[in-house]
């Protein structure tokens, strides 16, 4: 099994209530935490834009 990178950086994110409610519902629908959902959304957007390469397994 591949070792997961444990280096993370914290930051504050301001999001309007309507957007946050949508993110929380989406996270619940996919059985993720809100933080996990935000990480997934950001990672997917970066990969689709070509700014983040897929990690080799």
PDB file of N, CA, C and O in Angstrom:
ATOM      1  N   UNK A   1       0.839  -1.182   0.000  1.00  0.00           N
ATOM      2  CA  UNK A   1       0.000   0.000   0.000  1.00  0.00           C
ATOM      3  C   UNK A   1       0.885   1.247   0.000  1.00  0.00           C
ATOM      4  O   UNK A   1       1.874   1.308   0.730  1.00  0.00           O
ATOM      5  N   UNK A   2       0.536   2.223  -0.805  1.00  0.00           N
ATOM      6  CA  UNK A   2       1.316   3.458  -0.909  1.00  0.00           C
ATOM      7  C   UNK A   2       1.162   4.281   0.367  1.00  0.00           C
ATOM      8  O   UNK A   2       0.080   4.348   0.951  1.00  0.00           O
ATOM      9  N   UNK A   3       2.264   4.906   0.788  1.00  0.00           N
ATOM     10  CA  UNK A   3       2.231   5.751   1.978  1.00  0.00           C
ATOM     11  C   UNK A   3       1.635   7.107   1.610  1.00  0.00           C
ATOM     12  O   UNK A   3       2.055   7.735   0.638  1.00  0.00           O
ATOM     13  N   UNK A   4       0.663   7.550   2.387  1.00  0.00           N
ATOM     14  CA  UNK A   4      -0.008   8.823   2.116  1.00  0.00           C
ATOM     15  C   UNK A   4       0.840   9.979   2.654  1.00  0.00           C
ATOM     16  O   UNK A   4       1.402   9.899   3.746  1.00  0.00           O
ATOM     17  N   UNK A   5       0.920  11.048   1.870  1.00  0.00           N
ATOM     18  CA  UNK A   5       1.646  12.241   2.291  1.00  0.00           C
ATOM     19  C   UNK A   5       0.910  12.871   3.467  1.00  0.00           C
ATOM     20  O   UNK A   5      -0.280  13.172   3.373  1.00  0.00           O
ATOM     21  N   UNK A   6       1.619  13.069   4.572  1.00  0.00           N
ATOM     22  CA  UNK A   6       0.986  13.610   5.768  1.00  0.00           C
ATOM     23  C   UNK A   6       1.282  15.088   5.975  1.00  0.00           C
ATOM     24  O   UNK A   6       0.902  15.655   7.000  1.00  0.00           O
ATOM     25  N   UNK A   7       1.950  15.718   5.024  1.00  0.00           N
ATOM     26  CA  UNK A   7       2.253  17.134   5.139  1.00  0.00           C
ATOM     27  C   UNK A   7       1.052  17.941   4.666  1.00  0.00           C
ATOM     28  O   UNK A   7       0.660  17.868   3.501  1.00  0.00           O
ATOM     29  N   UNK A   8       0.482  18.701   5.571  1.00  0.00           N
ATOM     30  CA  UNK A   8      -0.652  19.553   5.202  1.00  0.00           C
ATOM     31  C   UNK A   8      -0.397  20.968   5.706  1.00  0.00           C
ATOM     32  O   UNK A   8       0.381  21.185   6.635  1.00  0.00           O
ATOM     33  N   UNK A   9      -1.057  21.907   5.083  1.00  0.00           N
ATOM     34  CA  UNK A   9      -0.930  23.306   5.460  1.00  0.00           C
ATOM     35  C   UNK A   9      -2.328  23.842   5.733  1.00  0.00           C
ATOM     36  O   UNK A   9      -3.224  23.701   4.902  1.00  0.00           O
ATOM     37  N   UNK A  10      -2.511  24.448   6.884  1.00  0.00           N
ATOM     38  CA  UNK A  10      -3.812  24.992   7.268  1.00  0.00           C
ATOM     39  C   UNK A  10      -3.961  26.429   6.792  1.00  0.00           C
ATOM     40  O   UNK A  10      -2.986  27.175   6.700  1.00  0.00           O
ATOM     41  N   UNK A  11      -5.208  26.804   6.491  1.00  0.00           N
ATOM     42  CA  UNK A  11      -5.497  28.191   6.138  1.00  0.00           C
ATOM     43  C   UNK A  11      -6.970  28.470   6.404  1.00  0.00           C
ATOM     44  O   UNK A  11      -7.779  27.549   6.516  1.00  0.00           O
ATOM     45  N   UNK A  12      -7.298  29.725   6.502  1.00  0.00           N
ATOM     46  CA  UNK A  12      -8.679  30.132   6.751  1.00  0.00           C
ATOM     47  C   UNK A  12      -9.348  30.409   5.406  1.00  0.00           C
ATOM     48  O   UNK A  12      -8.766  31.041   4.525  1.00  0.00           O
ATOM     49  N   UNK A  13     -10.561  29.931   5.269  1.00  0.00           N
ATOM     50  CA  UNK A  13     -11.319  30.124   4.038  1.00  0.00           C
ATOM     51  C   UNK A  13     -12.670  30.740   4.391  1.00  0.00           C
ATOM     52  O   UNK A  13     -13.407  30.211   5.223  1.00  0.00           O
ATOM     53  N   UNK A  14     -12.979  31.844   3.758  1.00  0.00           N
ATOM     54  CA  UNK A  14     -14.284  32.480   3.962  1.00  0.00           C
ATOM     55  C   UNK A  14     -15.187  32.097   2.796  1.00  0.00           C
ATOM     56  O   UNK A  14     -14.834  32.288   1.633  1.00  0.00           O
ATOM     57  N   UNK A  15     -16.357  31.554   3.124  1.00  0.00           N
ATOM     58  CA  UNK A  15     -17.307  31.099   2.115  1.00  0.00           C
ATOM     59  C   UNK A  15     -18.690  31.593   2.519  1.00  0.00           C
ATOM     60  O   UNK A  15     -19.051  31.550   3.695  1.00  0.00           O
ATOM     61  N   UNK A  16     -19.463  32.063   1.543  1.00  0.00           N
ATOM     62  CA  UNK A  16     -20.806  32.530   1.874  1.00  0.00           C
ATOM     63  C   UNK A  16     -21.675  31.350   2.317  1.00  0.00           C
ATOM     64  O   UNK A  16     -21.386  30.201   1.984  1.00  0.00           O
ATOM     65  N   UNK A  17     -22.726  31.638   3.057  1.00  0.00           N
ATOM     66  CA  UNK A  17     -23.573  30.619   3.665  1.00  0.00           C
ATOM     67  C   UNK A  17     -24.196  29.675   2.648  1.00  0.00           C
ATOM     68  O   UNK A  17     -24.228  28.465   2.873  1.00  0.00           O
ATOM     69  N   UNK A  18     -24.684  30.196   1.553  1.00  0.00           N
ATOM     70  CA  UNK A  18     -25.321  29.359   0.534  1.00  0.00           C
ATOM     71  C   UNK A  18     -24.329  28.342  -0.054  1.00  0.00           C
ATOM     72  O   UNK A  18     -24.660  27.170  -0.233  1.00  0.00           O
ATOM     73  N   UNK A  19     -23.116  28.809  -0.348  1.00  0.00           N
ATOM     74  CA  UNK A  19     -22.086  27.917  -0.886  1.00  0.00           C
ATOM     75  C   UNK A  19     -21.687  26.865   0.148  1.00  0.00           C
ATOM     76  O   UNK A  19     -21.538  25.689  -0.183  1.00  0.00           O
ATOM     77  N   UNK A  20     -21.515  27.288   1.395  1.00  0.00           N
ATOM     78  CA  UNK A  20     -21.122  26.350   2.449  1.00  0.00           C
ATOM     79  C   UNK A  20     -22.196  25.291   2.665  1.00  0.00           C
ATOM     80  O   UNK A  20     -21.878  24.117   2.856  1.00  0.00           O
ATOM     81  N   UNK A  21     -23.453  25.690   2.636  1.00  0.00           N
ATOM     82  CA  UNK A  21     -24.538  24.723   2.783  1.00  0.00           C
ATOM     83  C   UNK A  21     -24.515  23.693   1.660  1.00  0.00           C
ATOM     84  O   UNK A  21     -24.742  22.507   1.900  1.00  0.00           O
ATOM     85  N   UNK A  22     -24.243  24.137   0.444  1.00  0.00           N
ATOM     86  CA  UNK A  22     -24.168  23.224  -0.701  1.00  0.00           C
ATOM     87  C   UNK A  22     -22.985  22.262  -0.553  1.00  0.00           C
ATOM     88  O   UNK A  22     -23.108  21.076  -0.858  1.00  0.00           O
ATOM     89  N   UNK A  23     -21.851  22.769  -0.089  1.00  0.00           N
ATOM     90  CA  UNK A  23     -20.670  21.924   0.114  1.00  0.00           C
ATOM     91  C   UNK A  23     -20.931  20.892   1.209  1.00  0.00           C
ATOM     92  O   UNK A  23     -20.576  19.723   1.058  1.00  0.00           O
ATOM     93  N   UNK A  24     -21.544  21.315   2.298  1.00  0.00           N
ATOM     94  CA  UNK A  24     -21.846  20.395   3.391  1.00  0.00           C
ATOM     95  C   UNK A  24     -22.806  19.294   2.949  1.00  0.00           C
ATOM     96  O   UNK A  24     -22.631  18.135   3.326  1.00  0.00           O
ATOM     97  N   UNK A  25     -23.810  19.639   2.158  1.00  0.00           N
ATOM     98  CA  UNK A  25     -24.752  18.638   1.662  1.00  0.00           C
ATOM     99  C   UNK A  25     -24.055  17.673   0.712  1.00  0.00           C
ATOM    100  O   UNK A  25     -24.259  16.462   0.794  1.00  0.00           O
ATOM    101  N   UNK A  26     -23.238  18.202  -0.183  1.00  0.00           N
ATOM    102  CA  UNK A  26     -22.488  17.370  -1.121  1.00  0.00           C
ATOM    103  C   UNK A  26     -21.577  16.400  -0.358  1.00  0.00           C
ATOM    104  O   UNK A  26     -21.498  15.218  -0.695  1.00  0.00           O
ATOM    105  N   UNK A  27     -20.898  16.906   0.664  1.00  0.00           N
ATOM    106  CA  UNK A  27     -20.013  16.068   1.484  1.00  0.00           C
ATOM    107  C   UNK A  27     -20.809  14.942   2.145  1.00  0.00           C
ATOM    108  O   UNK A  27     -20.381  13.787   2.133  1.00  0.00           O
ATOM    109  N   UNK A  28     -21.948  15.272   2.711  1.00  0.00           N
ATOM    110  CA  UNK A  28     -22.780  14.259   3.360  1.00  0.00           C
ATOM    111  C   UNK A  28     -23.263  13.220   2.357  1.00  0.00           C
ATOM    112  O   UNK A  28     -23.301  12.029   2.666  1.00  0.00           O
ATOM    113  N   UNK A  29     -23.631  13.660   1.164  1.00  0.00           N
ATOM    114  CA  UNK A  29     -24.091  12.738   0.113  1.00  0.00           C
ATOM    115  C   UNK A  29     -23.008  11.741  -0.271  1.00  0.00           C
ATOM    116  O   UNK A  29     -23.317  10.616  -0.663  1.00  0.00           O
ATOM    117  N   UNK A  30     -21.735  12.138  -0.163  1.00  0.00           N
ATOM    118  CA  UNK A  30     -20.623  11.281  -0.564  1.00  0.00           C
ATOM    119  C   UNK A  30     -19.878  10.700   0.641  1.00  0.00           C
ATOM    120  O   UNK A  30     -18.787  10.148   0.496  1.00  0.00           O
ATOM    121  N   UNK A  31     -20.478  10.831   1.838  1.00  0.00           N
ATOM    122  CA  UNK A  31     -19.916  10.273   3.071  1.00  0.00           C
ATOM    123  C   UNK A  31     -18.504  10.785   3.351  1.00  0.00           C
ATOM    124  O   UNK A  31     -17.620  10.025   3.750  1.00  0.00           O
ATOM    125  N   UNK A  32     -18.308  12.090   3.134  1.00  0.00           N
ATOM    126  CA  UNK A  32     -17.043  12.748   3.433  1.00  0.00           C
ATOM    127  C   UNK A  32     -17.287  13.840   4.464  1.00  0.00           C
ATOM    128  O   UNK A  32     -18.416  14.298   4.644  1.00  0.00           O
ATOM    129  N   UNK A  33     -16.225  14.248   5.135  1.00  0.00           N
ATOM    130  CA  UNK A  33     -16.304  15.438   5.982  1.00  0.00           C
ATOM    131  C   UNK A  33     -16.340  16.657   5.061  1.00  0.00           C
ATOM    132  O   UNK A  33     -15.993  16.564   3.884  1.00  0.00           O
ATOM    133  N   UNK A  34     -16.751  17.773   5.593  1.00  0.00           N
ATOM    134  CA  UNK A  34     -16.740  19.011   4.800  1.00  0.00           C
ATOM    135  C   UNK A  34     -15.317  19.346   4.379  1.00  0.00           C
ATOM    136  O   UNK A  34     -15.086  19.729   3.232  1.00  0.00           O
ATOM    137  N   UNK A  35     -14.363  19.207   5.289  1.00  0.00           N
ATOM    138  CA  UNK A  35     -12.969  19.476   4.955  1.00  0.00           C
ATOM    139  C   UNK A  35     -12.483  18.523   3.865  1.00  0.00           C
ATOM    140  O   UNK A  35     -11.819  18.946   2.919  1.00  0.00           O
ATOM    141  N   UNK A  36     -12.808  17.252   3.996  1.00  0.00           N
ATOM    142  CA  UNK A  36     -12.421  16.271   2.984  1.00  0.00           C
ATOM    143  C   UNK A  36     -13.016  16.588   1.630  1.00  0.00           C
ATOM    144  O   UNK A  36     -12.361  16.415   0.602  1.00  0.00           O
ATOM    145  N   UNK A  37     -14.264  17.055   1.624  1.00  0.00           N
ATOM    146  CA  UNK A  37     -14.922  17.413   0.367  1.00  0.00           C
ATOM    147  C   UNK A  37     -14.228  18.606  -0.288  1.00  0.00           C
ATOM    148  O   UNK A  37     -14.003  18.611  -1.498  1.00  0.00           O
ATOM    149  N   UNK A  38     -13.892  19.610   0.512  1.00  0.00           N
ATOM    150  CA  UNK A  38     -13.186  20.776  -0.027  1.00  0.00           C
ATOM    151  C   UNK A  38     -11.828  20.379  -0.591  1.00  0.00           C
ATOM    152  O   UNK A  38     -11.433  20.870  -1.648  1.00  0.00           O
ATOM    153  N   UNK A  39     -11.108  19.494   0.102  1.00  0.00           N
ATOM    154  CA  UNK A  39      -9.824  19.024  -0.410  1.00  0.00           C
ATOM    155  C   UNK A  39     -10.011  18.298  -1.736  1.00  0.00           C
ATOM    156  O   UNK A  39      -9.227  18.492  -2.664  1.00  0.00           O
ATOM    157  N   UNK A  40     -11.033  17.472  -1.832  1.00  0.00           N
ATOM    158  CA  UNK A  40     -11.309  16.731  -3.056  1.00  0.00           C
ATOM    159  C   UNK A  40     -11.655  17.681  -4.210  1.00  0.00           C
ATOM    160  O   UNK A  40     -11.146  17.527  -5.320  1.00  0.00           O
ATOM    161  N   UNK A  41     -12.518  18.659  -3.942  1.00  0.00           N
ATOM    162  CA  UNK A  41     -12.924  19.634  -4.966  1.00  0.00           C
ATOM    163  C   UNK A  41     -11.693  20.379  -5.501  1.00  0.00           C
ATOM    164  O   UNK A  41     -11.520  20.521  -6.711  1.00  0.00           O
ATOM    165  N   UNK A  42     -10.853  20.843  -4.595  1.00  0.00           N
ATOM    166  CA  UNK A  42      -9.666  21.605  -5.002  1.00  0.00           C
ATOM    167  C   UNK A  42      -8.702  20.720  -5.791  1.00  0.00           C
ATOM    168  O   UNK A  42      -8.181  21.137  -6.825  1.00  0.00           O
ATOM    169  N   UNK A  43      -8.464  19.505  -5.310  1.00  0.00           N
ATOM    170  CA  UNK A  43      -7.557  18.585  -6.004  1.00  0.00           C
ATOM    171  C   UNK A  43      -8.060  18.261  -7.406  1.00  0.00           C
ATOM    172  O   UNK A  43      -7.283  18.269  -8.360  1.00  0.00           O
ATOM    173  N   UNK A  44      -9.351  17.977  -7.537  1.00  0.00           N
ATOM    174  CA  UNK A  44      -9.924  17.669  -8.852  1.00  0.00           C
ATOM    175  C   UNK A  44      -9.812  18.860  -9.801  1.00  0.00           C
ATOM    176  O   UNK A  44      -9.481  18.687 -10.974  1.00  0.00           O
ATOM    177  N   UNK A  45     -10.082  20.054  -9.310  1.00  0.00           N
ATOM    178  CA  UNK A  45      -9.979  21.251 -10.150  1.00  0.00           C
ATOM    179  C   UNK A  45      -8.539  21.453 -10.619  1.00  0.00           C
ATOM    180  O   UNK A  45      -8.306  21.799 -11.777  1.00  0.00           O
ATOM    181  N   UNK A  46      -7.577  21.239  -9.727  1.00  0.00           N
ATOM    182  CA  UNK A  46      -6.170  21.386 -10.100  1.00  0.00           C
ATOM    183  C   UNK A  46      -5.748  20.338 -11.122  1.00  0.00           C
ATOM    184  O   UNK A  46      -5.012  20.655 -12.056  1.00  0.00           O
ATOM    185  N   UNK A  47      -6.192  19.114 -10.966  1.00  0.00           N
ATOM    186  CA  UNK A  47      -5.856  18.062 -11.937  1.00  0.00           C
ATOM    187  C   UNK A  47      -6.471  18.353 -13.303  1.00  0.00           C
ATOM    188  O   UNK A  47      -5.803  18.218 -14.329  1.00  0.00           O
ATOM    189  N   UNK A  48      -7.745  18.753 -13.317  1.00  0.00           N
ATOM    190  CA  UNK A  48      -8.426  19.030 -14.585  1.00  0.00           C
ATOM    191  C   UNK A  48      -7.799  20.199 -15.323  1.00  0.00           C
ATOM    192  O   UNK A  48      -7.822  20.237 -16.553  1.00  0.00           O
ATOM    193  N   UNK A  49      -7.236  21.156 -14.589  1.00  0.00           N
ATOM    194  CA  UNK A  49      -6.604  22.315 -15.225  1.00  0.00           C
ATOM    195  C   UNK A  49      -5.156  22.032 -15.620  1.00  0.00           C
ATOM    196  O   UNK A  49      -4.504  22.870 -16.242  1.00  0.00           O
ATOM    197  N   UNK A  50      -4.656  20.846 -15.256  1.00  0.00           N
ATOM    198  CA  UNK A  50      -3.280  20.498 -15.575  1.00  0.00           C
ATOM    199  C   UNK A  50      -2.254  21.108 -14.643  1.00  0.00           C
ATOM    200  O   UNK A  50      -1.060  21.080 -14.939  1.00  0.00           O
ATOM    201  N   UNK A  51      -2.687  21.652 -13.536  1.00  0.00           N
ATOM    202  CA  UNK A  51      -1.779  22.299 -12.590  1.00  0.00           C
ATOM    203  C   UNK A  51      -1.267  21.338 -11.524  1.00  0.00           C
ATOM    204  O   UNK A  51      -0.342  21.668 -10.781  1.00  0.00           O
ATOM    205  N   UNK A  52      -1.862  20.156 -11.445  1.00  0.00           N
ATOM    206  CA  UNK A  52      -1.431  19.148 -10.474  1.00  0.00           C
ATOM    207  C   UNK A  52      -1.386  17.818 -11.202  1.00  0.00           C
ATOM    208  O   UNK A  52      -2.389  17.370 -11.758  1.00  0.00           O
ATOM    209  N   UNK A  53      -0.248  17.202 -11.196  1.00  0.00           N
ATOM    210  CA  UNK A  53      -0.083  15.928 -11.876  1.00  0.00           C
ATOM    211  C   UNK A  53      -0.556  14.799 -10.989  1.00  0.00           C
ATOM    212  O   UNK A  53      -0.460  14.891  -9.765  1.00  0.00           O
ATOM    213  N   UNK A  54      -1.070  13.727 -11.589  1.00  0.00           N
ATOM    214  CA  UNK A  54      -1.454  12.549 -10.847  1.00  0.00           C
ATOM    215  C   UNK A  54      -0.199  11.910 -10.275  1.00  0.00           C
ATOM    216  O   UNK A  54       0.838  11.855 -10.935  1.00  0.00           O
ATOM    217  N   UNK A  55      -0.302  11.426  -9.036  1.00  0.00           N
ATOM    218  CA  UNK A  55       0.829  10.779  -8.386  1.00  0.00           C
ATOM    219  C   UNK A  55       1.003   9.378  -8.936  1.00  0.00           C
ATOM    220  O   UNK A  55       0.027   8.682  -9.214  1.00  0.00           O
ATOM    221  N   UNK A  56       2.259   8.966  -9.093  1.00  0.00           N
ATOM    222  CA  UNK A  56       2.540   7.600  -9.534  1.00  0.00           C
ATOM    223  C   UNK A  56       2.284   6.650  -8.387  1.00  0.00           C
ATOM    224  O   UNK A  56       2.581   6.965  -7.235  1.00  0.00           O
ATOM    225  N   UNK A  57       1.734   5.487  -8.695  1.00  0.00           N
ATOM    226  CA  UNK A  57       1.451   4.520  -7.639  1.00  0.00           C
ATOM    227  C   UNK A  57       2.600   3.579  -7.445  1.00  0.00           C
ATOM    228  O   UNK A  57       2.535   2.694  -6.592  1.00  0.00           O
TER     229      UNK A  57
END
